[in-house]
Amino acid sequence: MKTVWKAAVLAAASVGFAVGAQAETRVTYKSAKSTSSYYQMGVQIAEAMKTGSDGEIIVTLEESQGSVQNVMEVRARGGDYVFTTPPALVGLAQGGKAMFEGKGDPAFDEIRALFPIPSLTMHFVMSEASGVTDFAGMEGKTILLGKGTFGAREGEKYLGLFGLEGKVNLAEVELSNAAAALKNGQIDGFVTAGSYPAPNVIEAAASTGVTVLTLNEKQIAQTKRARLVIPAGTYSGQVEDIVTTSLPVVAYTTTKMDDDTAYTLTKTFWEGQEALGSSAAWWNGVDEGLMANISGKIHPGAIRYYEEAGITLTEGQM
């Protein structure tokens, strides 16, 4: 009898272990370079998923060289792949346009959204000493745009749109030194894009005193970007809301991911928003309003969560 009982216990333990092993879902999350705020967001998402799912979902973070690479890798990845990119890039990939011209693949049509993450937010930061409070006042000032980044390209575009091309002095300084250059008077202002509150803007506001410029509605329309409001009090000395533009960023997967995993990822993300916001302020800018920035289809598993949560989706997202 003892031998039979012992065998039964071992068999039950073996079954229990197998069930436990099957219950754990491993996901690969690919977003950005390890030095970026978006990589740090990935770290926070990984922690939130493990905690929020009681260890059911384990997220492994992968460094990326950028959003285009993230989309391109869809062609070779399986159902455990989650990546971040602006919705506009997904549209370009599915249409075989711009950087995806001649590189089209049926896998791109299977990309599906899960949830929005903090947007790339434009900041035009001017020192208080410069006296600049609007874009017209930037004429003749020395501005740091940086090189090779979304913020640099977007900043240059805005200068052209607002009649400032050739009318400002462009500084040859690394963007990483923006706050120090502003403090010592080497520049009058700098342009940066990132989730808000942006660390370099926090540093500049605290050490120098800055004015982050607000765009009017006509200027926002000219940029053809999403309108975003940075609430008053986000930065030291900021007493009013800042109206600016942003490039939405979304976490995606593909139809290869099973519905239950997509559902759990999405549910865990939204239910963990308060905790995420407590750990890093940039998560406080993520709410249901950002769902409107998802221009393509949402994964059926995620749709199940949104329907349960009473979050309205558009026909194009279904």
HELIX and SHEET records of a PDB file:
HELIX    1   1 LYS A    2  ALA A   23  1                                  22    
HELIX    2   2 SER A   37  GLY A   52  1                                  16    
HELIX    3   3 SER A   67  MET A   72  1                                   6    
HELIX    4   4 GLU A   73  ARG A   75  5                                   3    
HELIX    5   5 PRO A   87  GLY A   95  1                                   9    
HELIX    6   6 ALA A   98  PHE A  100  5                                   3    
HELIX    7   7 PRO A  106  GLU A  110  5                                   5    
HELIX    8   8 GLU A  128  SER A  130  5                                   3    
HELIX    9   9 PHE A  135  MET A  138  5                                   4    
HELIX   10  10 PHE A  150  LEU A  161  1                                  12    
HELIX   11  11 LEU A  175  ASN A  177  5                                   3    
HELIX   12  12 ALA A  178  LYS A  183  1                                   6    
HELIX   13  13 PRO A  199  SER A  207  1                                   9    
HELIX   14  14 GLU A  217  THR A  223  1                                   7    
HELIX   15  15 ASP A  259  GLU A  271  1                                  13    
HELIX   16  16 GLN A  273  SER A  279  1                                   7    
HELIX   17  17 ALA A  281  GLY A  285  5                                   5    
HELIX   18  18 GLU A  288  ASN A  293  5                                   6    
HELIX   19  19 PRO A  300  ALA A  309  1                                  10    
HELIX   20  20 GLU A  315  GLN A  317  5                                   3    
SHEET    1   A 8 ILE A  57  GLU A  62  0                                        
SHEET    2   A 8 THR A  25  LYS A  30  1                                        
SHEET    3   A 8 TYR A  81  THR A  85  1                                        
SHEET    4   A 8 ILE A 242  THR A 254 -1                                        
SHEET    5   A 8 ILE A 111  SER A 127 -1                                        
SHEET    6   A 8 GLY A 189  GLY A 194 -1                                        
SHEET    7   A 8 THR A 142  LEU A 144  1                                        
SHEET    8   A 8 ASN A 169  LEU A 170  1                                        
SHEET    1   B 5 ILE A  57  GLU A  62  0                                        
SHEET    2   B 5 THR A  25  LYS A  30  1                                        
SHEET    3   B 5 TYR A  81  THR A  85  1                                        
SHEET    4   B 5 ILE A 242  THR A 254 -1                                        
SHEET    5   B 5 ALA A 226  ILE A 230 -1                                        
SHEET    1   C 6 ILE A  57  GLU A  62  0                                        
SHEET    2   C 6 THR A  25  LYS A  30  1                                        
SHEET    3   C 6 TYR A  81  THR A  85  1                                        
SHEET    4   C 6 ILE A 242  THR A 254 -1                                        
SHEET    5   C 6 ILE A 111  SER A 127 -1                                        
SHEET    6   C 6 VAL A 210  VAL A 212 -1                                        
END                                                                             
